[in-house]
């Protein structure tokens, strides 16, 4: 019997840089791909002389997925949301919140 050499495959893991917080997401698709665009809105204030310049800066991180991967991602995300809600309680979306409650989280930024 002839000894065989074991093939060694070297793997390097790239963590992809810093984490990205997203406060908005849009999803679109065509027959060949799903595009998930995560956005982050950040207020910026610049004082020029006596005037205050206010603007919103929007950063994007876009992910493009094959339809099969998008479907797996959807299933995995749904399972994790279910697990989260079992542990921490229901997640209230903007549509589910009482209309009398006002979201003032942005009032301190731009108003």
N, C-alpha and C positions, 0 to 999 in steps of 0.2 A: 504494500500500500504506500503510495507516494503522499508525503505530508503536504497539505495545502496551506498556503499563506493566508492568514486572516487579513482582510482588507480593513484598514482603519479609515474612518471618515471623520474628519475634523469638523466640528460645528462651532460657529461663533454666533452668539446671541446679541442682536442689536435691540436695545430697549426702545428705540425710536425717539429718544429725546425726552423732553419734559412732558408731564401730564398736561392735559388741556381741559379746562372747565367749559362746558357748553350750556348756555341758557336758552338756546333755540336750535331746532333741527328741522331740516326739510329733506324730503325723500322724493326722488323722481326715478323713472325707469324707462327703458325701451326694450325691445325683444332680447337684447343680448346682455344688458347690465342694469344694476341698480346703483344709483348715486345717492349717497347719504352725505349731506352737507351739514356739519356741526358748526354753529356760529357762537361767538362770544361777543356780547356788547359791553363795552367799557366806556364810562363817561370820562371825558378829558376837559380840564379847565386850564386856561392859560390867561394870566393877567398881563395885559399890555397897557402900560400907563394906568389910567383909571378905569379902563374897560375890561370886562371879564368875557373872554371868548369861551363858549361852551359848545362841545360837539360830542357825538358818539362815534367811537371807533369800533369797527366790527372786524373780528378776525375769523378766518374760516379754516377748517380742517375737513377735507373731503375724502371720503372713502368710496371706492368703486368696487362692487361685488358682482360675481357671477350669480345668476338666478338661484342656483343650487345652494351657494354659500349664504345668500340673502335669506333663503327659507330656513336653513339651519340656524342662522343668527336670530331670526324671528322666534323660532321655537325656544332657543336657549334664553333669550331675553324674557319671553313670557314665563318660562319656568322660574327664572330669577326674580321677577316681579312678584309672582305668586308666593315664593319662598320668603321674600322680604315682607310682604303683607301679613303672612302667617306669623312672622316674628315680631314685627313692629306696628302692625295695624294698617288699615286701608290708606292708600295714597290718594289724597284729594287732588283732582285736577282742577284747572280754572273753571271748567264747565260745571263741575260738581259743587264748587264752593257756593255758599249762600250769596245771592246777588246783593244783599244788604252789606256784606263785608266788602270793604274796599282794600285793594292791594296797594299799600303806601310804600312798598319797598323801593320804588324808584323816585318817590317824591323828594328825597333828600339829595338826589343827584341832579336831576334836571326838572325844573318846574315852572 
